Amino acid sequence: RIDLINAYDKDTLFTKYWIVIPAYYRDVNLQSSESGKISHHEINDKYSKLIRLASILKNNNNFDFVLNTTRAKIQETLVEIYDLLKGKLEKKHGLIRKSLLGKSIDYGARSVISAPVFHANRHEEMQVDFYHCGIPLAQCCSLFTPFIVSWAKRFFQREIEKLGNKFPVKTANGEIKYLKLKEPAIYYNEDYIKKKIDRFVFSPVDRFDPVELPVEDEEYQDKVFLTFVGRFYDGKSTEKESPLFSRPATWTDVLYQAAMEVTADKMVWVTRYPLLDYFGMFHNKISVLTTQKKIPMYVGDKLYEFYPHVDLQM
């Protein structure tokens, strides 16, 4: 330390002035003054202490040992201010990583890194491989919301056109009755689809809820659902040879098909926090993850190798 002091002049090692944060950024909060509690930033106390000690030193009416003590307290106060500001900048929750390197963006999602599930004998059969990141369906809905909404609107338009504005149901007598749909084009609007997407994302227990059809007959309201038709695929049979089955369509069915089509030509940009170097960011193709159990399925003429297993009893 003596060598350090001897190597530099006094003005390099010691300062006569200290840079102060402008008052606007550390204002006193008077909103709670009625209750007698006026809050202010913690750095104001340290600034006040620094001014008070500097004024004592400026008077210079004390003995040398008192002045030395005052100088030491000034140095300690400067270190306290330095440490306070350093604590707000450094490490994981500091301003640099939190506000500069890590930015909040629209249509982003935060996930936890996890190992893939190995249900395959060959790497070609893996859903998550070197070129694909496994993104859960709920996060795909958050990442690609505008595309999902647009796809869902077109999907409902196609399904309603197939029904011809009428939906067949079987009555208690075993007869077939055709129910007229109530303004389906207005019912399946953008706000309705966004609301259902939010419910799917934030409420896992509702993900197997069936897709309701709006009907004019009050007796059947909230009891008539869109029908899902698919064919199981055993790896050998063709599309037409595979066994056909039907059940009420759920929002998992709609959003999974939407996510698969929307993400087919897109990539996801992954940032691994804390961001320490350029290896912490990479882009990759997308593999949509759903339920733990998956079934190869034909929907129309399209084959889904990892179709979610929908259990309406859950």
Secondary structure, 3 states (H helix, E strand, C coil): CHHHHHHCCHHHHCCCCCCCCCHHHHCCECCCHHHCCCECCHHHHHHHHHHHHHHHHHHCCCCHHHHHHHHHHHHHHHHHHHHHHHHHHCCCCCHHHHHHHCCCCCCCCCCCCCCCCCCCCCHHHCCCCCCEEEEEHHHHHHHCHHHHHHHHHHHHHHHHHHHCCEEEEECCCCCEEEEEECCHHHHCCHHHHHHHHHHHHHCHHHCCCECECCECCHHHCCCCECEEEEEECCCCCCCCCCCEEEEECEHHHHHHHHHHHHHHHCEEEEECCCCCCHHHEEEEEEEEECCCCEEEEEECCEEEEEEECCCCCC
